[in-house]
Amino acid sequence: MNVEGSIIRVGHSPDPDDAFMFHALTRGVIDTPGRTYEHVLLDIQTLNDHALAGTYEISAVSIHSYPQISDRYALMNCGASMGEGYGPMLIGNRELSLSEVDDLTIAIPGMGTSAYLALRLALGDVNVQVIPFDEILPRVKSGEFELGLIIHEGQLTWRDEGVFLILDLGVWWRDETGLPLPLGGNVIRRDLGLKMCQDLTEDVKNSIIHALDNPTEALEFAKLWGRGIDDETNRSFVKMYVNERTIDFGDDGRAAVRLFLSEGKKIGMVDPNFDIEGIEFIGCDE
């Protein structure tokens, strides 16, 4: 498929880290000859669902959902969201031990999210209810839910809301494996052809590098999507999930993806026929 001169649709989350990563492409401040980018902002579970249908040429997706879309999409070697000893958090509206969690319902941001897979790997079969990710923290705080699984900037703001940390899944995964926790990645549609996939991946990589090299404007842009967070929280959150790892998964990052999905196979949450060792990372020289 030839898309030279046409619009490339990029689906990503309306969050500071994705906004920072894609700032240069959004504002057209880097050269992308013959390629124009259109950004579609949706929550991660909705993006996972769209990827099943192959809606967008490029999309952010949950690593947990990748096996379901791997026939249509390849993973880019750039754009990773990985928790380096931090990650999605299980919070409660009161202090609870892990042994008390079994009989309670946990509000989660989606069944296809990596946060949910990590939760299941850590705690086994638990009772869950899916609600929009940005409603989880306030609805736990109000007492509607006793437990919630928070992602995005809630990982930094939860202390100010009077809730209690039950388990940080990024800490748990690091202690179990010694590896970063793979949460999200960028995928590119295979029917574009290998050469175009490589060119578009290079554009995304250059956008990430530009933001890291010129953070002031990118941080201001990112703050627009931070749901009222202050400058310091915005900067801290972006730094957590856009860094050298986002430019290149790295050997240990790619190993973490494979291990995460392998563990998911063991508990029946990843297709047993999915070829984990065969995962491609477009733009990687390995």
C-alpha atoms as a printed R data frame, in Angstrom:
    type eleno elety resid chain resno       x       y      z
1   ATOM     1    CA   MET     A     1   0.000   0.000  0.000
2   ATOM     2    CA   ASN     A     2   1.418   3.386 -1.019
3   ATOM     3    CA   VAL     A     3   0.546   6.246  1.347
4   ATOM     4    CA   GLU     A     4   3.073   8.794  0.117
5   ATOM     5    CA   GLY     A     5   1.411  12.204  0.057
6   ATOM     6    CA   SER     A     6  -1.558  11.037  2.127
7   ATOM     7    CA   ILE     A     7  -2.499  11.461  5.767
8   ATOM     8    CA   ILE     A     8  -1.096   9.061  8.352
9   ATOM     9    CA   ARG     A     9  -3.491   8.655 11.263
10  ATOM    10    CA   VAL     A    10  -1.895   8.202 14.675
11  ATOM    11    CA   GLY     A    11  -4.071   6.976 17.521
12  ATOM    12    CA   HIS     A    12  -2.770   7.756 20.978
13  ATOM    13    CA   SER     A    13  -3.918   8.570 24.489
14  ATOM    14    CA   PRO     A    14  -4.857  12.126 25.572
15  ATOM    15    CA   ASP     A    15  -2.122  12.115 28.193
16  ATOM    16    CA   PRO     A    16   1.027  14.133 28.896
17  ATOM    17    CA   ASP     A    17   3.514  11.423 27.935
18  ATOM    18    CA   ASP     A    18   1.943  10.711 24.538
19  ATOM    19    CA   ALA     A    19   1.430  14.427 23.878
20  ATOM    20    CA   PHE     A    20   5.102  15.055 24.662
21  ATOM    21    CA   MET     A    21   6.235  12.172 22.478
22  ATOM    22    CA   PHE     A    22   4.189  13.261 19.466
23  ATOM    23    CA   HIS     A    23   4.578  17.045 19.897
24  ATOM    24    CA   ALA     A    24   6.984  17.463 16.988
25  ATOM    25    CA   LEU     A    25   4.748  15.476 14.635
26  ATOM    26    CA   THR     A    26   1.599  17.235 15.829
27  ATOM    27    CA   ARG     A    27   3.088  20.687 15.307
28  ATOM    28    CA   GLY     A    28   4.967  19.771 12.136
29  ATOM    29    CA   VAL     A    29   8.332  20.913 13.469
30  ATOM    30    CA   ILE     A    30  10.315  18.014 12.002
31  ATOM    31    CA   ASP     A    31  10.650  17.143  8.352
32  ATOM    32    CA   THR     A    32   8.435  14.262  7.196
33  ATOM    33    CA   PRO     A    33   8.718  14.443  3.388
34  ATOM    34    CA   GLY     A    34   5.478  13.481  1.666
35  ATOM    35    CA   ARG     A    35   3.845  12.487  4.945
36  ATOM    36    CA   THR     A    36   1.225  14.412  6.943
37  ATOM    37    CA   TYR     A    37   0.146  13.196 10.357
38  ATOM    38    CA   GLU     A    38  -3.336  13.380 11.848
39  ATOM    39    CA   HIS     A    39  -3.687  12.631 15.569
40  ATOM    40    CA   VAL     A    40  -6.695  10.838 17.036
41  ATOM    41    CA   LEU     A    41  -6.872  10.969 20.832
42  ATOM    42    CA   LEU     A    42  -8.624   8.095 22.585
43  ATOM    43    CA   ASP     A    43  -8.254   6.153 25.837
44  ATOM    44    CA   ILE     A    44  -6.019   3.107 25.697
45  ATOM    45    CA   GLN     A    45  -8.794   0.487 25.837
46  ATOM    46    CA   THR     A    46 -10.573   2.162 22.906
47  ATOM    47    CA   LEU     A    47  -7.279   2.225 20.988
48  ATOM    48    CA   ASN     A    48  -6.851  -1.491 21.686
49  ATOM    49    CA   ASP     A    49 -10.332  -2.083 20.252
50  ATOM    50    CA   HIS     A    50  -9.660   0.020 17.143
51  ATOM    51    CA   ALA     A    51  -6.419  -1.872 16.531
52  ATOM    52    CA   LEU     A    52  -8.387  -5.111 16.286
53  ATOM    53    CA   ALA     A    53 -10.078  -3.587 13.226
54  ATOM    54    CA   GLY     A    54  -6.868  -2.045 11.849
55  ATOM    55    CA   THR     A    55  -8.360   1.442 12.000
56  ATOM    56    CA   TYR     A    56  -5.212   3.578 12.248
57  ATOM    57    CA   GLU     A    57  -1.910   3.361 10.416
58  ATOM    58    CA   ILE     A    58  -0.051   3.951 13.703
59  ATOM    59    CA   SER     A    59  -1.448   3.434 17.168
60  ATOM    60    CA   ALA     A    60  -0.470   3.265 20.789
61  ATOM    61    CA   VAL     A    61  -1.658  -0.027 22.259
62  ATOM    62    CA   SER     A    62  -1.305  -2.066 25.408
63  ATOM    63    CA   ILE     A    63   1.430  -4.691 25.247
64  ATOM    64    CA   HIS     A    64  -1.143  -7.103 26.674
65  ATOM    65    CA   SER     A    65  -3.318  -6.586 23.573
66  ATOM    66    CA   TYR     A    66  -0.522  -6.922 21.027
67  ATOM    67    CA   PRO     A    67  -0.888 -10.699 20.376
68  ATOM    68    CA   GLN     A    68  -4.481 -10.128 19.231
69  ATOM    69    CA   ILE     A    69  -3.426  -7.596 16.584
70  ATOM    70    CA   SER     A    70  -0.031  -8.965 15.566
71  ATOM    71    CA   ASP     A    71  -1.385 -10.230 12.246
72  ATOM    72    CA   ARG     A    72  -2.230  -6.630 11.258
73  ATOM    73    CA   TYR     A    73   0.454  -4.678 13.125
74  ATOM    74    CA   ALA     A    74   4.146  -4.807 13.998
75  ATOM    75    CA   LEU     A    75   5.625  -3.231 17.104
76  ATOM    76    CA   MET     A    76   7.848  -0.197 16.664
77  ATOM    77    CA   ASN     A    77  11.154  -0.300 18.511
78  ATOM    78    CA   CYS     A    78  10.401   3.233 19.726
79  ATOM    79    CA   GLY     A    79   7.547   4.708 21.732
80  ATOM    80    CA   ALA     A    80   7.589   2.245 24.620
81  ATOM    81    CA   SER     A    81   5.929   3.084 27.926
82  ATOM    82    CA   MET     A    82   7.758   1.028 30.521
83  ATOM    83    CA   GLY     A    83   7.738   1.202 34.296
84  ATOM    84    CA   GLU     A    84  11.271   1.265 35.650
85  ATOM    85    CA   GLY     A    85  10.346   0.051 39.112
86  ATOM    86    CA   TYR     A    86   6.997   1.849 39.042
87  ATOM    87    CA   GLY     A    87   3.742   1.315 37.212
88  ATOM    88    CA   PRO     A    88  -0.010   0.932 37.597
89  ATOM    89    CA   MET     A    89  -1.106   1.066 41.207
90  ATOM    90    CA   LEU     A    90  -3.777  -0.753 43.140
91  ATOM    91    CA   ILE     A    91  -5.312   1.783 45.521
92  ATOM    92    CA   GLY     A    92  -8.017   1.573 48.153
93  ATOM    93    CA   ASN     A    93 -10.290   3.967 49.986
94  ATOM    94    CA   ARG     A    94  -8.919   2.497 53.211
95  ATOM    95    CA   GLU     A    95  -5.900   0.526 54.307
96  ATOM    96    CA   LEU     A    96  -6.188  -3.065 53.133
97  ATOM    97    CA   SER     A    97  -3.901  -6.072 53.034
98  ATOM    98    CA   LEU     A    98  -3.531  -8.102 49.849
99  ATOM    99    CA   SER     A    99  -5.352 -10.965 51.555
100 ATOM   100    CA   GLU     A   100  -8.431  -8.750 51.887
101 ATOM   101    CA   VAL     A   101  -8.589  -7.963 48.163
102 ATOM   102    CA   ASP     A   102 -10.060 -11.308 47.049
103 ATOM   103    CA   ASP     A   103 -13.640 -10.539 48.092
104 ATOM   104    CA   LEU     A   104 -13.731  -6.972 46.743
105 ATOM   105    CA   THR     A   105 -14.353  -5.509 43.284
106 ATOM   106    CA   ILE     A   106 -11.513  -3.604 41.624
107 ATOM   107    CA   ALA     A   107 -12.254  -0.789 39.167
108 ATOM   108    CA   ILE     A   108  -9.927  -1.263 36.182
109 ATOM   109    CA   PRO     A   109  -9.310   0.750 32.981
110 ATOM   110    CA   GLY     A   110  -9.914  -2.135 30.549
111 ATOM   111    CA   MET     A   111  -9.633  -5.874 30.110
112 ATOM   112    CA   GLY     A   112  -7.047  -5.503 27.357
113 ATOM   113    CA   THR     A   113  -4.752  -3.192 29.287
114 ATOM   114    CA   SER     A   114  -1.313  -4.207 30.479
115 ATOM   115    CA   ALA     A   115  -2.300  -2.924 33.896
116 ATOM   116    CA   TYR     A   116  -4.962  -5.625 34.113
117 ATOM   117    CA   LEU     A   117  -2.589  -8.377 32.969
118 ATOM   118    CA   ALA     A   118  -0.019  -7.250 35.551
119 ATOM   119    CA   LEU     A   119  -2.725  -7.254 38.217
120 ATOM   120    CA   ARG     A   120  -3.723 -10.818 37.323
121 ATOM   121    CA   LEU     A   121  -0.103 -11.970 37.300
122 ATOM   122    CA   ALA     A   122   0.386 -10.512 40.766
123 ATOM   123    CA   LEU     A   123  -2.898 -11.438 42.443
124 ATOM   124    CA   GLY     A   124  -4.480 -14.209 40.392
125 ATOM   125    CA   ASP     A   125  -8.191 -14.246 39.573
126 ATOM   126    CA   VAL     A   126  -9.809 -11.102 40.986
127 ATOM   127    CA   ASN     A   127 -13.207  -9.433 40.712
128 ATOM   128    CA   VAL     A   128 -13.106  -6.423 38.389
129 ATOM   129    CA   GLN     A   129 -15.334  -3.832 36.783
130 ATOM   130    CA   VAL     A   130 -14.256  -1.735 33.801
131 ATOM   131    CA   ILE     A   131 -14.761   2.034 34.057
132 ATOM   132    CA   PRO     A   132 -13.049   4.964 32.287
133 ATOM   133    CA   PHE     A   133  -9.473   5.328 33.529
134 ATOM   134    CA   ASP     A   134  -9.903   8.953 34.629
135 ATOM   135    CA   GLU     A   135 -12.914   8.077 36.791
136 ATOM   136    CA   ILE     A   136 -11.180   5.371 38.824
137 ATOM   137    CA   LEU     A   137  -9.385   7.519 41.389
138 ATOM   138    CA   PRO     A   138 -12.350   9.823 42.186
139 ATOM   139    CA   ARG     A   139 -14.769   6.911 42.390
140 ATOM   140    CA   VAL     A   140 -12.482   5.077 44.827
141 ATOM   141    CA   LYS     A   141 -12.082   8.269 46.839
142 ATOM   142    CA   SER     A   142 -15.876   8.704 47.009
143 ATOM   143    CA   GLY     A   143 -16.308   5.144 48.279
144 ATOM   144    CA   GLU     A   144 -18.230   3.881 45.241
145 ATOM   145    CA   PHE     A   145 -15.395   1.369 44.765
146 ATOM   146    CA   GLU     A   146 -13.194   0.123 47.575
147 ATOM   147    CA   LEU     A   147 -10.352  -0.626 45.159
148 ATOM   148    CA   GLY     A   148  -9.109   0.763 41.860
149 ATOM   149    CA   LEU     A   149  -6.264   0.202 39.424
150 ATOM   150    CA   ILE     A   150  -4.870   3.593 38.435
151 ATOM   151    CA   ILE     A   151  -2.722   4.496 35.439
152 ATOM   152    CA   HIS     A   152  -1.300   7.679 33.896
153 ATOM   153    CA   GLU     A   153  -0.738  10.715 36.138
154 ATOM   154    CA   GLY     A   154  -2.807   9.208 38.960
155 ATOM   155    CA   GLN     A   155   0.400   7.349 39.835
156 ATOM   156    CA   LEU     A   156   1.758  10.699 41.062
157 ATOM   157    CA   THR     A   157  -1.379  12.427 42.356
158 ATOM   158    CA   TRP     A   158  -2.996   9.659 44.426
159 ATOM   159    CA   ARG     A   159  -1.391  10.845 47.673
160 ATOM   160    CA   ASP     A   160  -3.245  14.137 47.436
161 ATOM   161    CA   GLU     A   161  -6.610  12.387 47.146
162 ATOM   162    CA   GLY     A   162  -6.647  10.672 50.527
163 ATOM   163    CA   VAL     A   163  -6.525   7.138 49.151
164 ATOM   164    CA   PHE     A   164  -4.186   4.321 50.138
165 ATOM   165    CA   LEU     A   165  -1.592   2.423 48.112
166 ATOM   166    CA   ILE     A   166  -2.150  -1.328 48.240
167 ATOM   167    CA   LEU     A   167   0.344  -2.485 45.570
168 ATOM   168    CA   ASP     A   168   2.588  -0.832 42.983
169 ATOM   169    CA   LEU     A   169   2.683  -3.347 40.136
170 ATOM   170    CA   GLY     A   170   5.887  -1.875 38.695
171 ATOM   171    CA   VAL     A   171   7.680  -2.531 41.973
172 ATOM   172    CA   TRP     A   172   6.201  -6.025 42.157
173 ATOM   173    CA   TRP     A   173   7.299  -6.899 38.592
174 ATOM   174    CA   ARG     A   174  10.822  -5.553 39.121
175 ATOM   175    CA   ASP     A   175  11.188  -7.544 42.342
176 ATOM   176    CA   GLU     A   176   9.948 -10.687 40.571
177 ATOM   177    CA   THR     A   177  11.942 -10.372 37.343
178 ATOM   178    CA   GLY     A   178  14.549  -7.623 37.627
179 ATOM   179    CA   LEU     A   179  13.096  -6.118 34.435
180 ATOM   180    CA   PRO     A   180  11.045  -3.022 33.581
181 ATOM   181    CA   LEU     A   181   7.287  -3.507 33.326
182 ATOM   182    CA   PRO     A   182   6.158  -3.241 29.660
183 ATOM   183    CA   LEU     A   183   2.904  -1.314 29.525
184 ATOM   184    CA   GLY     A   184   2.396   0.290 26.125
185 ATOM   185    CA   GLY     A   185   3.962   0.453 22.706
186 ATOM   186    CA   ASN     A   186   3.426   1.956 19.281
187 ATOM   187    CA   VAL     A   187   2.353  -0.333 16.469
188 ATOM   188    CA   ILE     A   188   2.331   0.193 12.707
189 ATOM   189    CA   ARG     A   189   0.086  -1.485 10.170
190 ATOM   190    CA   ARG     A   190   1.837  -4.162  8.144
191 ATOM   191    CA   ASP     A   191  -0.080  -3.511  4.917
192 ATOM   192    CA   LEU     A   192   1.858  -0.261  4.481
193 ATOM   193    CA   GLY     A   193   4.844  -2.331  3.404
194 ATOM   194    CA   LEU     A   194   8.172  -2.757  5.150
195 ATOM   195    CA   LYS     A   195   9.844   0.350  3.673
196 ATOM   196    CA   MET     A   196   6.976   2.643  4.690
197 ATOM   197    CA   CYS     A   197   6.815   1.028  8.137
198 ATOM   198    CA   GLN     A   198  10.501   1.778  8.581
199 ATOM   199    CA   ASP     A   199  10.114   5.395  7.384
200 ATOM   200    CA   LEU     A   200   7.144   6.114  9.637
201 ATOM   201    CA   THR     A   201   8.899   4.507 12.582
202 ATOM   202    CA   GLU     A   202  11.865   6.799 11.951
203 ATOM   203    CA   ASP     A   203   9.492   9.803 11.978
204 ATOM   204    CA   VAL     A   204   8.105   8.763 15.364
205 ATOM   205    CA   LYS     A   205  11.598   8.167 16.726
206 ATOM   206    CA   ASN     A   206  12.698  11.612 15.516
207 ATOM   207    CA   SER     A   207   9.656  13.180 17.186
208 ATOM   208    CA   ILE     A   208  10.618  11.560 20.507
209 ATOM   209    CA   ILE     A   209  14.240  12.666 20.166
210 ATOM   210    CA   HIS     A   210  13.165  16.221 19.289
211 ATOM   211    CA   ALA     A   211  10.979  16.419 22.412
212 ATOM   212    CA   LEU     A   212  13.745  15.124 24.666
213 ATOM   213    CA   ASP     A   213  16.246  17.559 23.109
214 ATOM   214    CA   ASN     A   214  13.786  20.496 23.223
215 ATOM   215    CA   PRO     A   215  11.654  19.791 26.279
216 ATOM   216    CA   THR     A   216  10.297  23.264 27.096
217 ATOM   217    CA   GLU     A   217   7.775  23.546 24.259
218 ATOM   218    CA   ALA     A   218   6.926  19.847 24.376
219 ATOM   219    CA   LEU     A   219   6.239  20.015 28.127
220 ATOM   220    CA   GLU     A   220   3.948  23.016 27.676
221 ATOM   221    CA   PHE     A   221   2.062  21.089 25.013
222 ATOM   222    CA   ALA     A   222   1.962  17.982 27.208
223 ATOM   223    CA   LYS     A   223   0.488  19.941 30.113
224 ATOM   224    CA   LEU     A   224  -2.644  20.602 28.063
225 ATOM   225    CA   TRP     A   225  -3.522  16.921 28.497
226 ATOM   226    CA   GLY     A   226  -2.675  16.594 32.197
227 ATOM   227    CA   ARG     A   227  -6.161  17.155 33.641
228 ATOM   228    CA   GLY     A   228  -5.098  20.131 35.750
229 ATOM   229    CA   ILE     A   229  -1.713  18.868 36.972
230 ATOM   230    CA   ASP     A   230   0.963  21.406 37.910
231 ATOM   231    CA   ASP     A   231   4.263  21.943 36.099
232 ATOM   232    CA   GLU     A   232   6.306  19.743 38.410
233 ATOM   233    CA   THR     A   233   3.869  16.825 38.237
234 ATOM   234    CA   ASN     A   234   3.704  17.189 34.458
235 ATOM   235    CA   ARG     A   235   7.500  17.146 34.183
236 ATOM   236    CA   SER     A   236   7.844  14.204 36.558
237 ATOM   237    CA   PHE     A   237   5.200  12.125 34.818
238 ATOM   238    CA   VAL     A   238   6.599  12.745 31.333
239 ATOM   239    CA   LYS     A   239  10.097  11.855 32.549
240 ATOM   240    CA   MET     A   240   8.768   8.559 33.934
241 ATOM   241    CA   TYR     A   241   7.482   7.381 30.572
242 ATOM   242    CA   VAL     A   242   9.418   9.300 27.880
243 ATOM   243    CA   ASN     A   243  13.158   8.738 28.129
244 ATOM   244    CA   GLU     A   244  15.978   6.786 26.482
245 ATOM   245    CA   ARG     A   245  13.857   3.652 26.775
246 ATOM   246    CA   THR     A   246  11.231   5.360 24.590
247 ATOM   247    CA   ILE     A   247  13.782   5.873 21.819
248 ATOM   248    CA   ASP     A   248  14.784   2.199 21.919
249 ATOM   249    CA   PHE     A   249  13.223  -0.619 23.968
250 ATOM   250    CA   GLY     A   250  16.717  -1.955 24.642
251 ATOM   251    CA   ASP     A   251  17.646  -5.617 24.950
252 ATOM   252    CA   ASP     A   252  16.155  -5.883 28.433
253 ATOM   253    CA   GLY     A   253  13.003  -4.031 27.354
254 ATOM   254    CA   ARG     A   254  12.435  -6.438 24.494
255 ATOM   255    CA   ALA     A   255  13.125  -9.328 26.871
256 ATOM   256    CA   ALA     A   256  10.579  -7.843 29.293
257 ATOM   257    CA   VAL     A   257   7.899  -7.771 26.582
258 ATOM   258    CA   ARG     A   258   8.510 -11.410 25.758
259 ATOM   259    CA   LEU     A   259   8.521 -12.478 29.409
260 ATOM   260    CA   PHE     A   260   5.367 -10.459 30.208
261 ATOM   261    CA   LEU     A   261   3.466 -12.145 27.392
262 ATOM   262    CA   SER     A   262   4.927 -15.555 28.258
263 ATOM   263    CA   GLU     A   263   3.643 -15.184 31.811
264 ATOM   264    CA   GLY     A   264   0.294 -14.123 30.381
265 ATOM   265    CA   LYS     A   265   0.183 -17.366 28.395
266 ATOM   266    CA   LYS     A   266   0.653 -19.369 31.572
267 ATOM   267    CA   ILE     A   267  -2.517 -17.926 33.132
268 ATOM   268    CA   GLY     A   268  -4.587 -18.126 29.948
269 ATOM   269    CA   MET     A   269  -4.643 -14.400 29.179
270 ATOM   270    CA   VAL     A   270  -2.511 -14.570 26.026
271 ATOM   271    CA   ASP     A   271  -3.234 -16.732 22.980
272 ATOM   272    CA   PRO     A   272  -1.308 -19.995 23.495
273 ATOM   273    CA   ASN     A   273  -0.483 -20.078 19.765
274 ATOM   274    CA   PHE     A   274   1.103 -16.621 19.682
275 ATOM   275    CA   ASP     A   275   4.767 -16.768 18.612
276 ATOM   276    CA   ILE     A   276   6.471 -14.724 21.325
277 ATOM   277    CA   GLU     A   277  10.006 -15.317 20.102
278 ATOM   278    CA   GLY     A   278   8.969 -14.165 16.650
279 ATOM   279    CA   ILE     A   279   7.914 -10.655 17.749
280 ATOM   280    CA   GLU     A   280   9.334  -8.008 15.416
281 ATOM   281    CA   PHE     A   281  10.421  -4.577 16.599
282 ATOM   282    CA   ILE     A   282  10.458  -2.302 13.534
283 ATOM   283    CA   GLY     A   283  13.583  -0.150 13.603
284 ATOM   284    CA   CYS     A   284  15.605  -2.588 15.696
285 ATOM   285    CA   ASP     A   285  18.825  -4.023 14.305
286 ATOM   286    CA   GLU     A   286  18.716  -7.258 16.310
